[in-house]
Amino acid sequence: MAQPLVSFTPLAAPLSPVSTEQVFNDLQWKTLLSLADTIIPSVRGPRARKSRSTKVVAQAKIDAAHETLKSSIPSPDAAVLATQYLEENLTSIPEVRQALQRLFTQYVHQEGRNGLSMILTALNTRAGSLLLTGSMIPIQDQPFYVREQVLQGWADSRLPPVRAVYRGLTAMFKKTWVTFSPTLYPTVGVPLVPIHGSPQDGFQYEFLQFPPGQKPEMIETDVIVIGSGCGGSVAAKNLAEAGKRVIVVEKGYSFSTRQFPMKPSEGFNNMFDSGGSVTNDEGSMGVLYGSTWGGGGTINWSASLQTQGYVRREWANRGLPFFTSMEFQNSLDRVCDRMGVSAECTNHNKANRMILEGARKLGYAAKAVPQNTGGTTHYCGHCTLGCHSGGKKGPIESFLVDAANANATFIEGFNVERVLFSKKKAGRVASGVLGTWVSRDAHFGVSGVGAVKRKVIIRARKVIVSCGSLHSPLLLLRSGIKNSNIGRNLYLHPVAISTAVFDEAIRPWEGACLTTVMNEFENIDGQGHGFKLECVSMLPAAILPIFTWRDGLDFKLQVAKLSHSAGFITLIRDRDSGRVYADPNDGRVRIDYSVSAFDRHHMVEALITSAKISYISGAKEIHTSYRDMPPFIRPAEDTGDSPLGINSPALQAWVDDLRRKAPKTSDKVMWASAHQMGSCRMGTSSRYSVVDTEGQVWGTKGLYVVDASIFPSASGVNPMITNMGIADYLSRNIAKTMEMPSARL
């Protein structure tokens, strides 16, 4: 029998234990770590010439870098810290090897591990080393400058697999350094905890516990909601308030607001799926999505934009008139009202003010982005690692609280393996789920050490799948649903990054990260496709891994400018989609998606627009995540008060160069995605959709999908409110159908 609901506030968020599996042999590890120290090197002058793990540069360049760093570090020990920062290489950090071991054993799929293992082995053979480096000497035995040239050559290789190795290695090493470096945060001046707002106690949730046992535990309910994010939380609230017995299961875990914001090493492992390391198959796009109590609503940036008219009309023209109805508008307004969505109390940080003021100077349309912050000012840029003040009224501060107060039952650490069905006169009817529950450890943490694992069967009249656009289709496939559309029509709102460096201190990690949007070019083709400019979270762990690597010193110096930088995302409403599918070896999420030439064109124009806004705002440098495009460096004689404005010959030359160098392939840009939509899309026929107009999976009864995966196409705006609005409408209808006599099949 299930034990009573247990309430607790875990005192820590420990990392899960590292597997003892030996991913690589000793020689392969030696090779891998030598590459790590090439990406993040110790930088010293000529006296260190004999060290293979040290980047040796001209003493004058070292002295100039040291002086620049020393003058910008807000510490009485600035000189010492600048030296430590420059001399720190990746493998000098004690936690690094363990972190890499965790990355490979837990988050990299078998195909990727096998591929990297093959490359590392080849680098230690004469033929392989000659092919990959141009020398028969193993790469770890070659001088530092040769290793650096080899990596730079891989970045520009004509062979896509070689470019993929470059992208994968640089991405994992940059992320590992940013996460664990002891010198980075004090050098840049970023506080580990927010200086604005105060920690508050959030709602104390209770979770069902199960005793150890060999046989599956059996429980019954009216409705099971799989996933606690933006779609599932709204559905749970409405159905519980309608008097239904509701169980919400979440594969992630709940954490107290007192634990927020987490350290990067804890936050990404505990609140993001696969530790935030998911990429598309070509390795060009980092795909971030939540895996914690409250889902993406716990780690998003509060942007609460409603679905725009041209998108609603597009969806209505696909046979879905609901999207232009007042019913939909009422649902959008209802979820906004519950979270206190407003733009009136926003205190914009400097980067967001640049978008508004820069757009004004250029005659572009721009506006404030409403925030789900209860109608109060929420000046905190750390919420991507959890909101410590509770000011962000996402699912854990709103809809899940309402569901709890309406007697919903919650289970954390529950991974649903498949949906169960029974055959009745009405056809194939969903009757529950089978899954595995993993308790917390003996100290209420999530290390897994000593945790109870138990198979659990939950019988239910209605099954609502709210696992998100990457996991919902995989659950349907595991459950035996036959529909060729499952997993297809995946939209990701691909984002390229632009960062501008200023003379003045920006401290971009302060203040809400996304409070404005420039939407002048959101409908370039007249069919609803184009781009928006928004600000990006400038916490080091969120932004720095996307910075372009050209060489180790250049990367460190670029990172050190963070306090004087503003970051912008070029949010593309993608016309062309991809697909999500299960890895054939272990079933984990795989993403087949390349940004099309059509959508890349919009990215180029978006980077140009962000450069114009940055320039008119006084930027002295402009960098992008498109590696083939050198940064714009403002001429020394241009003091910023030129009457030419963006007609500056230097800027126009850079713009022309960017258009000439527009990427010919998707993998030449380091993309990011925080919005996944459409992989179980809604429609009027099973020939081109997965669910019907009520969210019910074609060919079944009682099985629904209620999350962003049912979007007919990309929303074009941050999808939280659209997702919640659809969930509000669908779940209210589900509650009504459960009252009908025909509901008891």
Secondary structure, DSSP 4 states (H G I P E B T S, - for coil): -PEEEEE---S--PPPPPP----S-HHHHHHHHHHHHHHS-EEE-GGGTT-TTEEE--HHHHHHHHHHHHHH--STTHHHHHHHHHH--GGGSTTHHHHHHHIIIIIS-HHHHHHHHHHHHHTTSHHHHHHHHSSSS-GGGS-HHHHHHHHHHHHT-SSHHHHHHHHHHHHHHHHHHHHH-TTHHHHHT--SS-SSS--------EEEE----SSPEEEE-SEEEE--SHHHHHHHHHHHHTT--EEEEESS----GGGPSPPHHHHHHHHBGGGG--B-TTS-EEE--B-STTTHHHHS--B-PPPPHHHHHHHHTTT-GGGGSHHHHHHHHHHHHHHTEESTT----HHHHHHHHHHHHHT--EEEPPEESTTS----S-GGG--SSS-S-SGGGTHHHHHHHTT-EEEESEEEEEEEEEEETTEEEEEEEEEEEE---TTSSSS-TT--EEEEEEE-SEEEE-S-TTTHHHHHHHTT---TTTTEEEB---EEEEEEE-SS---TTSS-S--EEE-TTTTTTSSS--EEEEE----HHHHGGGSPPSSHHHHHHHHTTGGGEEEEEEEE--SS-EEEEE-TTT--EEEE----HHHHHHHHHHHHHHHHHHHHTT-SEEEESBTTSPPEE--TT--S--TTGGG-HHHHHHHHHHHHT--SSGGGB-EEE---B-TT-B-S-TTT-SB-TTSBBTT-BSEEE-SGGG-SS--SS-THHHHHHHHHHHHHHHHHHTTSGGG--
